Amino acid sequence: MTNLDATKSLCNAIVNTFYPDNATVRFVLASHGISPDGEATPTDKELFCTAVRLVMGFVESSRSESGVSTAVREDAIRNSIKYWCGVYGVDVDEVLGGEATTIEDGTHLW
């Protein structure tokens, strides 16, 4: 499994309504010095933290724009992240430092 596939799968595991597009995940991985096409390592903490950054930064109200639907409450997302932090052995405060951003009516931003 590639880092790209693993990160996308982690995003979906954290919030099962979030399917980030390939270009976005490739950009974020490359920005963090991770090869999108490299072989993923099981329980890679950096991939997990990258997936959390994607989830927390990509919340929007329109499901048609590849964001996390606001039908999923932010507290539910945070609880899911807390659970996965335990699985990956990552400090919760380290990854939940920021607030999620909600984009209203994302279709009209294009």
C-alpha angles and dihedrals in degrees: 000000000000125000088249093056093042093051093048090048091049091051089053092046090053094046113012092204095058120095108167117201122250096246093055094048092045090052094049093046092049090047088058094047095254119134108234090209095046121110112271118235119219113260093004104179094203092054089049092050089048091052090050090051089052093049095047094045099044106055113134139157098240117076089196091069097063093254130125108275114243085227081085106074118231091235089055090051090050091049090051091050090050090054093049091046086063091050092050096038093239125146108253093218090054094062102030098055095113134057125247116250121222118207112203118212095357092179091073093054092077 
